[in-house]
Amino acid sequence: MTVAVAKMTFEEFLSYDDGTDRWYELENGKLIAMPTGSELNRRIAMFLVATFLKLGISFDRLSMKTEVAVSSTRLSVRVPDLVIFSNEGVAALAGASRSLVLLDMPPPLLVVEVVSPGQENRDYRYKRSEYAARGIAEYWIVDPMQQRVTVLEWVEGLYEEAVYSGDESVVSPLLGDLNLTATQVLQVG
């Protein structure tokens, strides 16, 4: 849902406060209210956090709802469900008053978006091109409606796509020892 506000600058976005605890993304200067996440979406994200911790990824390299500045016509800010940072990314955020990855900071290594109803175009199209332009090495689109997990790997300036469903093992170039099927990710609970 786009909020009826004149186009905002990045600085205006950073200081925007409507007095609620609602999350917003900035999309080419437009303030976009994030849909309220479903319980399934929250469980999927938490399941992935637990899985990544079991793989030995330290808790300080994982974050939920961290804002990521991305390049587009005008500066935009996205709020993925989950990110994995490099050690350099963790260091760049140390002491920050806001969990926001700026353009001059290392991008997250991996970004996960859990698709909400009505948000398919944003996750499959817009965010895909923005995360690619940002140089994010791996982008997962977890889609409970379509019952599939799409893993996009950054290769020579473009994302290469692999789609997993059912009992297919999800292959992550970044997380080589991942032992997880699409069904396990999608049928949390």
BAFIMAR-639045 format. One record per residue (C-alpha): x, y, z. Coordinates in pm, whole numbers, plus 50000, padded with zeros to 5 digits. Example, Ala and Ser with C-alpha at 12.3 -4.5 7.8 and 13.67 -1.06 7.14 Angstrom:
2
SITE; 51230; 49550; 50780
SITE; 51367; 49894; 50714
//
This chain:
189
SITE; 50000; 50000; 50000
SITE; 50147; 50333; 49893
SITE; 50107; 50607; 50151
SITE; 49967; 50933; 50012
SITE; 50272; 51149; 50066
SITE; 50460; 51360; 49812
SITE; 50780; 51198; 49688
SITE; 51031; 51176; 49968
SITE; 51402; 51216; 49972
SITE; 51619; 50960; 50144
SITE; 51677; 51204; 50430
SITE; 51301; 51257; 50473
SITE; 51252; 50881; 50479
SITE; 51514; 50843; 50751
SITE; 51332; 51091; 50973
SITE; 50975; 50978; 50890
SITE; 50769; 50876; 51193
SITE; 50393; 50836; 51179
SITE; 50368; 50745; 51546
SITE; 50298; 50375; 51477
SITE; 50520; 50069; 51476
SITE; 50447; 50007; 51107
SITE; 50738; 49928; 50873
SITE; 50785; 50117; 50547
SITE; 50994; 50077; 50235
SITE; 51101; 50364; 50014
SITE; 51040; 50283; 49648
SITE; 51167; 50548; 49407
SITE; 51071; 50822; 49649
SITE; 50732; 50672; 49741
SITE; 50661; 50557; 50093
SITE; 50523; 50201; 50084
SITE; 50361; 50052; 50395
SITE; 50478; 49696; 50448
SITE; 50197; 49442; 50474
SITE; 50145; 49294; 50816
SITE; 50333; 48966; 50810
SITE; 50131; 48650; 50854
SITE; 50209; 48398; 51123
SITE; 50328; 48156; 50853
SITE; 50568; 48416; 50714
SITE; 50707; 48481; 51063
SITE; 50750; 48107; 51128
SITE; 50928; 48056; 50795
SITE; 51172; 48337; 50874
SITE; 51235; 48204; 51227
SITE; 51283; 47848; 51094
SITE; 51547; 47979; 50853
SITE; 51722; 48171; 51133
SITE; 51737; 47851; 51340
SITE; 51861; 47653; 51037
SITE; 52133; 47907; 50960
SITE; 52245; 47906; 51325
SITE; 52274; 47524; 51311
SITE; 52497; 47565; 51004
SITE; 52738; 47764; 51221
SITE; 52649; 48113; 51105
SITE; 52699; 48335; 51408
SITE; 52395; 48519; 51543
SITE; 52555; 48860; 51483
SITE; 52564; 48789; 51108
SITE; 52187; 48725; 51096
SITE; 51921; 48991; 51108
SITE; 51549; 49022; 51054
SITE; 51390; 49341; 50923
SITE; 51715; 49524; 50851
SITE; 51670; 49806; 50601
SITE; 51882; 49782; 50286
SITE; 51940; 50084; 50062
SITE; 51928; 49979; 49696
SITE; 51996; 50159; 49371
SITE; 51715; 50246; 49136
SITE; 51585; 50557; 48958
SITE; 51577; 50724; 49298
SITE; 51730; 50573; 49608
SITE; 51505; 50306; 49753
SITE; 51509; 50119; 50083
SITE; 51388; 49760; 50116
SITE; 51316; 49564; 50434
SITE; 51381; 49195; 50367
SITE; 51255; 48931; 50608
SITE; 51604; 48799; 50677
SITE; 51964; 48881; 50584
SITE; 52303; 48722; 50632
SITE; 52591; 48968; 50663
SITE; 52958; 48922; 50591
SITE; 53198; 49000; 50875
SITE; 53267; 49332; 50699
SITE; 52893; 49405; 50693
SITE; 52867; 49338; 51066
SITE; 53162; 49570; 51129
SITE; 53006; 49845; 50913
SITE; 52686; 49834; 51123
SITE; 52866; 49826; 51458
SITE; 52746; 50114; 51673
SITE; 52478; 50223; 51425
SITE; 52165; 50373; 51578
SITE; 51951; 50221; 51301
SITE; 51978; 49882; 51132
SITE; 52022; 50027; 50783
SITE; 52272; 49910; 50522
SITE; 52373; 50221; 50328
SITE; 52501; 50218; 49969
SITE; 52862; 50274; 50080
SITE; 52849; 49967; 50308
SITE; 52907; 49605; 50203
SITE; 52580; 49449; 50084
SITE; 52435; 49153; 50271
SITE; 52560; 48817; 50143
SITE; 52210; 48668; 50137
SITE; 51862; 48822; 50146
SITE; 51540; 48626; 50206
SITE; 51195; 48757; 50115
SITE; 50888; 48558; 50220
SITE; 50615; 48649; 49970
SITE; 50293; 48795; 50110
SITE; 49965; 48788; 49912
SITE; 49952; 49076; 49666
SITE; 50330; 49137; 49687
SITE; 50441; 48892; 49420
SITE; 50552; 49153; 49163
SITE; 50755; 49340; 49422
SITE; 50942; 49027; 49536
SITE; 50986; 48854; 49198
SITE; 51049; 49158; 48978
SITE; 51134; 49486; 49149
SITE; 51335; 49358; 49442
SITE; 51510; 49107; 49217
SITE; 51648; 49384; 48996
SITE; 51727; 49611; 49292
SITE; 51911; 49339; 49486
SITE; 52099; 49247; 49168
SITE; 52203; 49609; 49115
SITE; 52316; 49616; 49479
SITE; 52537; 49310; 49415
SITE; 52376; 49085; 49675
SITE; 52533; 48742; 49618
SITE; 52223; 48536; 49688
SITE; 51851; 48619; 49702
SITE; 51587; 48371; 49817
SITE; 51219; 48413; 49737
SITE; 51016; 48187; 49964
SITE; 50663; 48168; 49825
SITE; 50407; 47991; 50046
SITE; 50127; 48052; 49792
SITE; 50313; 47892; 49500
SITE; 50479; 47638; 49733
SITE; 50827; 47703; 49599
SITE; 51164; 47839; 49701
SITE; 51355; 48035; 49438
SITE; 51728; 48078; 49490
SITE; 51893; 48348; 49282
SITE; 52272; 48344; 49258
SITE; 52465; 48654; 49147
SITE; 52681; 48547; 48850
SITE; 52864; 48798; 48632
SITE; 52620; 49082; 48684
SITE; 52293; 48885; 48669
SITE; 52098; 48646; 48885
SITE; 52084; 48280; 48780
SITE; 51763; 48121; 48904
SITE; 51693; 47778; 49053
SITE; 51340; 47690; 49167
SITE; 51269; 47418; 49424
SITE; 50942; 47260; 49532
SITE; 50826; 46954; 49722
SITE; 51103; 46724; 49840
SITE; 51368; 46884; 49618
SITE; 51677; 46981; 49815
SITE; 51734; 47356; 49818
SITE; 52083; 47429; 49687
SITE; 52250; 47741; 49817
SITE; 52584; 47838; 49660
SITE; 52660; 48042; 49974
SITE; 52556; 47772; 50223
SITE; 52712; 47463; 50067
SITE; 52625; 47225; 50349
SITE; 52257; 47317; 50358
SITE; 52042; 47007; 50404
SITE; 51689; 47134; 50352
SITE; 51398; 47065; 50119
SITE; 51148; 47315; 49989
SITE; 50874; 47136; 50185
SITE; 51068; 47178; 50509
SITE; 51097; 47552; 50449
SITE; 50734; 47598; 50344
SITE; 50552; 47367; 50584
SITE; 50692; 47510; 50905
SITE; 50479; 47440; 51206
//
